[in-house]
Amino acid sequence: MDDTWDRLTLSTACQDAIKDLKFTKMTPVQAACIPLFLENKDVAAEAVTGSGKTLAFLIPIIERLQKRAEPWKMHEIGAIILTPTRELAIQIEEVLQIFLKHLPQFTSSLLIGGTSVQTDIEKFSKNGGHIIVGTPGRLEDILNRQNSSSVNFANCVKSLEVFVMDEADRLLEIGFEATLNTILSFLPKQRRTGLFSATQTNEVENLIRAGMRNPVRICVKEKQTMANVIQKIPSSLTIHYLICDHDEKLDQLVQFLRDHKQEKVMIFFATCVSVDYFSAALSQILKKHSISAIHGKMRQKRNKIFSEFRKKTRGVLVCTDVMARGVDIPEVHWVLQYDPPSSASAFVHRSGRTARIGNVGNCVVFLAPSEDAYIEFIAMNQKVPMHKYPKAEIETSVLPKLKLVSQKDRAIYEKSMRAFVSFVQFYAKHECSMIFRLKDLDFGCLATGFGLLKIPHMPELRKKQITNFTPADIDVNDIPYREKSREKLRQQKIMEGISDEKKKYKPRTVSWSKNKTKKENKKKRKENKKIGKKRKQEEMSAEDFADLKDLDDDYRLLKKQKKGKISKEEFDQKFTASAE
């Protein structure tokens, strides 16, 4: 197949933008999608991560908007691109701006979280936005405010030419199905729709049927050179595994970062509190390194941190799976999976943050000896070859230093406790429960690896014999906050008799898994009750229903008579009439 840009008849503006981006050839997904999109076809594309899906929909959008005979009005929206995360939306907007630099007649608008909805509406009202890049929640909110804002977005989308859903499987995976249906209800039926994802799930198939008209399906995957087996990662990506105990993991991580100080590294953790704790810990241990952190619960600084890390040529980003899908961060040399991912597909998406668009990259997943079956599981399930990564020789452990940091700052101590609890809860509900088994977890070894001063009270540890852990010989209640204002407030609470320990760690609690089971059982009983009631009603004869209705009418009549709304004579007269 001819993969040069010359085979497409593109506008001068698009050609200039492609030159600016320095892409000399099309990737397979671009070569397959762009011609079909330009021919007024709906496209449903499945392609491996890092395959260049962004240009596969941006170029057709730009070309279609240019071909309209009449000029676009300021508040007319010609295209909408939806993404599951703010980071991916920011990234697409940055690429889009390279195209719009050559097309001053068009404007774009970024509608994501981090700012108020009213700010986004005012920005659109002032500058317009022929191309909208945004997240589903924010766009739905704005569309639903059509009568309470200065601009009626429902009218603005009437001229829509193209609607694109990027990382569609992830959009549905994180619960945006109802939101997408609401957004689709506002959009005109006569439009072109593009759906791009790394995997095609049943939910994605349902969305294709609901939102697209006879789409052309495209599947672009890479093949191994050794055997005729389809793999789900780029061929330039090498996956490694490192086997070490939980109390060795942090030392291995720190040594790795010291050895790769001049490179760009992403480290994935399972929970938001783990990101908070370990980013703070690494900042204290590796003071000469640039350590950043991103997770889904961050509000204000998230967009700024993401943009800054993308521009860096070296540094460390500590993050959750919010950064695992679709995000294109240039020149990431290594991806480290410190905690195992929640699913096999998440493993592939995390790994795909490096080795993008033909670049070489590496990934290392940290596993405990009891978790070694995961290596074969990933190799078989995801068609991913795995290579053993050598364990570093550690001369001096960083764990004593981390404990000292916790003893000097209560904020770090509290983060360590929350991170430990959240990890155990994550482990208890892991998708691969046959491999990541809670009963195989060495809690003492894990607590040591987290640098804990003591092990917190939690239901999962009840009646467990904890070994391989030595608690610190201090009273943790005496640990102060480094921040003086927080410490002052804590001392006031102590004077008033309020104990942080009692408030945070209640003795009578139920584990996450038991709570979930309890809720599910309650829901099931409720549904069974409804089904039983409905079945009982269906089994009743028409005569039974008539008798019930008569009884109900007589009861209402009696109530009226008792309240004085009708006289006794009227009651007797109506009661006799109903009985006949």
Secondary structure by P-SEA (a helix, b strand, c coil): cccccccccccaaaaaaaaaaccccccaaaaacaaaaaabbbbbbbbccccccccccaaaaaaaaaacccccccccccbbbbbccaaaaaaaaaaaaaaaaacccbbbbbbcccccaaaaaaaaaaccccbbbbcaaaaaaaaaaccccccccccccccccbbbbcaaaaaaaacaaaaaaaaaaaccccbbbbbbcccccaaaaaaaaacccccbbbbbbcccccccccccccccbbbbbbbbcccaaaaaaaaaaaaaccbbbbbbbccaaaaaaaaaaaaaaccccbbbbbccccccaaaaaaaaaaaccbbbbbbccccccccccccccbbbcccccccaaaaaaaaaccccccccbbbbbbbcccccaaaaaaaccccbbbbbbbbbbbcccaaaaaaaaaaacaaaaaaaaaaaaaaaaaaaaccccccccccccaaaaaaaaacccccccccccccccccccccccccccccccccaaaaaaaaaaaaacccccccccccccccaaaaaaaaaaaaaaaaaaaaaaaaaaaaccaaaaaaaaaaaaaaaaaaaaaaccccaaaaaaaaaaaac
